[in-house]
Amino acid sequence: MKKYRKLIRCMAYRENNLFIAVCLDLSLAAQADSMDEAIQKLDMQIQDFIEEINAEPEYAIQLLNRSAPLSLWIKYYWFKFLSAKNGNKKQVAFFEEDCYA
């Protein structure tokens, strides 16, 4: 079975009274009452998704190439820009992980 490596980009941010964590490269999202909980839920989703890819290797390329909507990519780069310019005042977390499937 061929293994694929992909760098996945994620962010977590506060929106109103919820924290939202998004994996942009796999189009997955989770929400919770705290940033840590949202990130933890997203991490569990990513792990489950990778297990599914490993269970269905013939679909690995399609599953690894599903991206979040353009609006979330714009938000991601906008938050990155604001964080670089003004510091992280919006309580946004960015994280990247290597994904092997």
PyMOL commands that set and color helices and strands:
alter all, ss='L'
color gray80, all
select helices_A, chain A and resi 35-55+57-64+70-86
alter helices_A, ss='H'
color red, helices_A
select strands_A, chain A and resi 5-15+18-23+28-32+93-100
alter strands_A, ss='S'
color yellow, strands_A
deselect
rebuild
show_as cartoon
